[in-house]
Amino acid sequence: MRLGLWAVMVGVVALVGCNWRYSEEEHRDARGMTREARAGVEAGVGTFVHRVAEDVTQEGPAAWKKEFEDGPEFFMASEGQLAFANGQAATQGIDSFAKTIRRMELHWGDDLRIDALTPELAVVGTTWKEVRVDVEGHQVTQGGYFTGLVEKRNGQWQFRDAHWSVGK
């Protein structure tokens, strides 16, 4: 009996000793990311998303061409419909749309959510508001919720996929 109790005690001490060696920075979540890595992705993606709104507001719709990946993996949906099936379609659509807009403002909400999936992928979600003035001077204000998959390629974040929903 004493030998069994002794074996259990040795096992418990060994387990505690093994866990004792791991620091918090070494602890990885289910996706294999440390807290530090996750925080780095969230900070980088947050900076990217805020810069997108600034670029679109300053440059108009043409700014989206550098924010969306231009390859076949890109797609964008809006209001339950596929708007762009790939990056080439997005570029063509943006070029056409930019010809009709005189001024555009994009504002993200204060509720930005970032879910770091890997060091190179994250999902974002936030409310948005957009003010557009067309070439004839008509103003349209819309808002809703945006979700997107962001990917880091060649050291830069871009939207790999996007979905816009318009609120009522």
C-alpha positions as CSV (number, residue, x, y, z in Angstrom):
1,M,0.0,0.0,0.0
2,R,2.8,2.4,0.9
3,L,4.6,1.7,-2.3
4,G,1.4,2.5,-4.3
5,L,1.0,5.8,-2.4
6,W,4.7,6.6,-3.0
7,A,4.3,6.0,-6.7
8,V,1.3,8.3,-6.9
9,M,3.2,11.0,-5.0
10,V,6.2,10.7,-7.3
11,G,3.9,11.0,-10.3
12,V,2.2,14.1,-9.0
13,V,5.6,15.8,-8.2
14,A,6.8,14.9,-11.7
15,L,3.8,16.4,-13.4
16,V,4.0,19.6,-11.3
17,G,7.7,19.8,-12.0
18,C,7.1,19.5,-15.8
19,N,4.4,22.1,-15.8
20,W,6.5,24.4,-13.6
21,R,9.2,24.7,-16.4
22,Y,6.8,26.3,-18.9
23,S,6.5,30.0,-18.9
24,E,3.4,31.8,-19.9
25,E,5.1,33.0,-23.2
26,E,5.7,29.3,-24.1
27,H,2.1,28.4,-23.7
28,R,0.4,27.9,-27.0
29,D,-3.3,27.9,-27.7
30,A,-5.2,25.3,-29.7
31,R,-4.0,27.0,-32.9
32,G,-0.4,26.9,-31.8
33,M,-0.1,30.6,-31.2
34,T,1.4,32.2,-28.1
35,R,-0.4,35.1,-26.5
36,E,2.4,37.4,-27.7
37,A,2.0,36.2,-31.3
38,R,-1.8,36.6,-31.1
39,A,-1.4,40.1,-29.8
40,G,1.0,40.9,-32.6
41,V,-1.4,39.7,-35.2
42,E,-4.3,41.7,-33.6
43,A,-2.2,44.9,-33.5
44,G,-1.0,44.5,-37.1
45,V,-4.5,43.8,-38.4
46,G,-6.0,46.6,-36.4
47,T,-3.5,49.0,-37.9
48,F,-4.3,47.7,-41.3
49,V,-8.0,48.0,-41.0
50,H,-7.8,51.6,-39.7
51,R,-5.4,52.5,-42.5
52,V,-7.9,51.1,-45.1
53,A,-10.6,53.5,-43.9
54,E,-8.1,56.4,-44.1
55,D,-7.0,55.3,-47.6
56,V,-10.6,54.9,-49.0
57,T,-11.6,58.3,-47.5
58,Q,-8.5,60.0,-49.0
59,E,-8.3,58.2,-52.4
60,G,-11.9,57.1,-53.0
61,P,-12.9,53.6,-54.2
62,A,-9.7,53.1,-56.2
63,A,-7.9,52.5,-52.9
64,W,-9.7,49.2,-52.5
65,K,-7.5,47.7,-55.3
66,K,-4.5,47.7,-53.0
67,E,-6.5,46.4,-50.0
68,F,-8.0,43.4,-51.8
69,E,-5.9,40.4,-52.9
70,D,-5.9,40.3,-56.6
71,G,-5.7,36.5,-57.1
72,P,-8.3,33.9,-57.8
73,E,-8.8,33.1,-54.1
74,F,-10.4,36.5,-53.4
75,F,-14.2,36.9,-53.3
76,M,-16.6,39.4,-52.0
77,A,-20.2,39.1,-51.2
78,S,-22.7,41.9,-50.4
79,E,-26.3,41.5,-49.2
80,G,-26.3,37.8,-49.8
81,Q,-25.0,38.1,-53.4
82,L,-21.6,37.3,-54.8
83,A,-20.3,40.7,-55.8
84,F,-16.8,39.6,-57.1
85,A,-15.8,36.0,-57.7
86,N,-12.1,36.7,-57.8
87,G,-9.5,39.5,-57.6
88,Q,-9.6,40.3,-61.3
89,A,-13.4,40.8,-61.1
90,A,-12.9,43.1,-58.1
91,T,-10.3,45.2,-59.9
92,Q,-12.7,45.6,-62.9
93,G,-15.6,46.4,-60.6
94,I,-13.7,48.9,-58.6
95,D,-12.5,50.7,-61.7
96,S,-16.0,51.0,-63.0
97,F,-17.4,52.1,-59.7
98,A,-14.6,54.7,-59.1
99,K,-15.7,56.5,-62.3
100,T,-19.1,57.2,-60.7
101,I,-17.9,58.5,-57.4
102,R,-16.7,62.0,-56.6
103,R,-16.0,61.5,-52.9
104,M,-16.2,58.7,-50.4
105,E,-15.8,58.4,-46.7
106,L,-15.5,55.1,-44.8
107,H,-15.8,54.9,-41.1
108,W,-15.4,51.7,-39.1
109,G,-17.2,51.3,-35.8
110,D,-15.6,51.2,-32.4
111,D,-16.6,47.5,-32.1
112,L,-13.8,46.1,-34.3
113,R,-13.2,42.4,-33.6
114,I,-10.1,40.6,-34.6
115,D,-9.7,36.8,-34.4
116,A,-6.1,35.8,-35.1
117,L,-6.2,32.4,-36.7
118,T,-2.5,32.0,-37.5
119,P,0.4,34.4,-37.8
120,E,-0.8,35.1,-41.4
121,L,-4.6,34.9,-41.2
122,A,-7.2,36.7,-39.1
123,V,-10.9,37.3,-39.3
124,V,-12.2,40.8,-38.7
125,G,-15.7,42.1,-38.1
126,T,-17.0,45.6,-37.4
127,T,-19.9,47.9,-38.0
128,W,-19.3,50.5,-40.8
129,K,-20.7,53.7,-42.2
130,E,-20.0,55.0,-45.6
131,V,-20.9,58.4,-47.2
132,R,-20.6,58.5,-51.0
133,V,-21.1,61.5,-53.3
134,D,-21.6,60.6,-57.0
135,V,-20.4,62.6,-59.9
136,E,-23.8,64.3,-60.1
137,G,-23.6,65.4,-56.5
138,H,-26.1,62.9,-55.0
139,Q,-25.1,61.8,-51.5
140,V,-25.8,58.3,-50.1
141,T,-25.1,57.3,-46.6
142,Q,-25.2,53.6,-45.7
143,G,-24.0,51.5,-42.8
144,G,-24.1,47.9,-41.6
145,Y,-21.7,45.1,-40.6
146,F,-18.5,44.0,-42.4
147,T,-16.6,40.7,-42.0
148,G,-13.5,39.7,-43.8
149,L,-10.6,37.3,-43.9
150,V,-7.3,39.1,-43.8
151,E,-4.1,37.5,-45.0
152,K,-0.5,38.6,-44.6
153,R,1.5,38.2,-47.8
154,N,5.0,39.6,-48.5
155,G,4.8,41.4,-45.1
156,Q,1.5,43.2,-45.9
157,W,-2.0,42.6,-44.8
158,Q,-4.8,42.4,-47.4
159,F,-8.4,41.3,-47.5
160,R,-8.5,37.8,-48.9
161,D,-12.3,37.7,-48.6
162,A,-15.0,40.2,-47.7
163,H,-18.7,40.5,-46.9
164,W,-20.7,43.6,-46.5
165,S,-24.2,43.7,-45.0
166,V,-26.3,46.8,-45.0
167,G,-28.3,47.6,-41.9
168,K,-31.8,48.9,-41.9
